[in-house]
Amino acid sequence: MMKEINSLFYKQVPEVSNEDVVEWEVSALQLKKGDNLIISGRTKPERSIKMNVNFEIQVPVKDQKYEHRFDDVAITSIPNEFQVEAYNVKNMTFAVQMLIPFKQYREAENGKATYIDKNVPTGNYDIIIKGEANEDAGSVLLKIKASQTIVSDSKGNFVCEYPTKPFPNGTVDLFLGQEKKEIKIIL
């Protein structure tokens, strides 16, 4: 199924600096998978704030192959960045359906394969990460790091709704400004 791409261009806004205060809170520290996490706060007016989301997934290996699918991943802003590191692998293929199918293949170095993509057009995507695991691997560790930008309004307020559907059960680390919050995803 092809996903809709909402925008290809974005307006640049000054970034918050390390000296700028970013006050923020989340709607809940524990959410059911699929619920939306609401992030709200305040900083200087019309500033972009980088939000990072980090989590890990253990993917089982069968017949020396591994595969994990993320359905309906929401990319809500540009600039953004998405990084996947696969450990205990020979290689990794990163595939996403955009206007045309997009695939990237990476050979592993010392059992680790990495894929990084930046400024993906906003929209919702299905992503598949798969490949060959090392001979002795019972599972593969995927480390996911995603960042996007939240922009404050003319009064310095911001609100962002972030879907949790692609997150695994367990802990997701959320970084905004100089602060980190741990969000628990449960069934």
C-alpha positions in Angstrom: 0.0 0.0 0.0 1.4 3.4 -0.9 1.6 6.0 1.8 0.7 9.7 1.3 3.5 12.2 1.4 2.2 15.4 2.9 5.0 17.9 2.2 8.3 18.1 0.5 9.3 21.6 1.7 9.6 23.2 5.1 10.2 26.6 6.5 13.4 27.0 8.6 13.0 28.4 12.1 15.8 29.3 14.4 16.8 26.4 16.8 16.7 26.7 20.5 20.2 27.0 21.9 21.6 25.1 24.9 21.1 28.3 27.0 17.4 28.5 26.1 15.0 27.0 28.7 12.6 24.3 27.4 9.9 23.4 29.8 7.9 20.4 28.8 5.7 17.6 30.0 4.1 14.5 28.5 0.5 13.3 28.7 1.5 10.1 30.5 4.7 8.2 31.4 2.9 4.9 30.7 0.8 4.4 27.6 -0.9 1.5 25.9 0.7 0.6 22.5 -1.2 2.6 19.9 -2.1 5.5 22.1 -0.8 8.9 21.2 1.8 10.6 23.4 1.1 14.3 23.7 4.2 16.5 24.4 3.5 20.1 25.4 5.6 22.9 26.7 7.1 26.3 26.4 10.3 28.0 25.2 11.3 31.1 23.2 8.8 32.1 20.5 9.1 30.7 17.0 12.0 28.3 17.8 12.6 24.7 16.6 13.3 22.1 19.3 14.9 18.8 18.4 13.1 15.8 19.9 14.9 12.5 20.0 13.2 9.1 20.6 15.4 6.1 21.3 14.4 2.5 21.8 15.7 -1.1 21.3 14.1 -4.2 20.0 15.3 -7.8 20.2 14.3 -9.6 17.0 14.3 -13.4 16.9 16.4 -15.2 14.3 15.0 -18.1 12.3 17.0 -20.0 9.7 19.8 -17.4 10.2 17.4 -14.6 9.0 15.8 -11.7 11.0 12.9 -9.4 10.1 11.1 -6.6 11.9 8.2 -4.5 10.6 7.1 -1.1 11.7 3.6 -0.3 10.5 2.3 3.2 10.0 5.4 5.2 11.2 4.4 8.8 11.3 7.0 11.4 10.1 5.5 14.7 11.2 8.1 17.3 10.6 11.2 18.3 8.6 14.1 18.3 9.5 14.2 14.8 10.8 16.6 11.8 11.1 16.1 8.1 11.4 18.9 5.7 12.4 18.9 2.0 12.7 21.8 -0.1 14.1 21.5 -3.9 13.8 23.9 -6.0 16.0 25.0 -9.6 15.6 24.3 -9.5 11.8 26.0 -10.1 8.5 23.9 -7.4 6.7 20.7 -5.3 6.8 18.1 -4.2 4.3 16.0 -1.2 5.1 12.8 -1.0 2.9 10.0 1.5 2.9 7.1 2.1 0.5 7.0 5.7 -0.6 6.0 7.0 -4.0 8.2 4.2 -5.3 9.6 1.3 -3.3 12.8 2.4 -1.5 15.5 -0.1 -0.3 18.9 0.3 1.1 21.3 -2.5 1.8 24.2 -2.4 4.3 27.0 -4.9 4.9 27.9 -5.3 8.5 31.3 -4.4 9.9 32.2 -6.5 13.0 28.6 -7.7 13.3 27.0 -4.2 13.1 25.1 -2.7 10.2 23.9 0.9 10.2 21.4 2.9 8.1 20.8 6.6 8.5 18.2 8.7 6.6 17.6 12.5 6.9 14.8 14.8 5.9 12.3 12.2 5.0 9.1 13.8 3.6 6.3 14.0 6.1 3.7 11.2 5.9 3.0 7.7 7.3 5.2 4.8 6.2 5.5 1.0 6.6 9.2 0.0 7.2 10.8 -3.4 7.1 14.2 -4.1 8.5 15.6 -7.5 7.6 18.7 -9.4 6.8 21.1 -12.3 7.6 22.2 -12.8 11.2 25.5 -14.2 12.3 25.7 -18.0 12.5 25.5 -18.1 16.3 22.8 -15.5 16.8 19.6 -16.4 18.5 18.4 -12.9 18.2 19.4 -9.5 16.7 19.4 -6.3 18.6 18.0 -3.3 16.7 18.7 0.2 18.2 16.4 2.8 16.8 17.1 6.6 17.1 14.6 9.0 15.5 14.5 12.7 15.7 12.1 15.3 14.5 11.5 19.0 15.1 8.8 20.7 17.2 8.2 24.4 16.5 7.0 26.8 19.2 4.4 29.4 18.3 4.6 33.2 18.5 4.1 32.9 22.3 6.6 30.1 22.8 4.1 27.4 23.3 4.2 24.0 21.6 2.2 20.8 21.4 3.1 17.6 19.6 1.2 14.4 19.3 3.4 11.4 18.7 1.9 8.0 17.8 3.2 5.0 19.8 2.1 2.3 17.4 5.6 1.6 16.0 7.2 1.4 19.5 7.9 -2.0 21.1 6.6 -2.9 24.6 9.0 -1.6 27.1 10.9 1.6 27.7 11.2 4.4 25.1 13.6 7.3 25.9 12.4 10.7 25.0 14.8 13.7 24.8 13.8 17.3 24.4 16.0 20.3 25.2 18.4 19.2 28.0 15.9 16.8 29.6 15.1 13.0 29.2 11.9 11.2 30.1 11.3 7.5 30.1 8.0 6.4 28.6 6.7 2.9 29.2 4.7 1.2 26.4 2.4 -1.6 27.6 -0.1 -3.9 25.9 
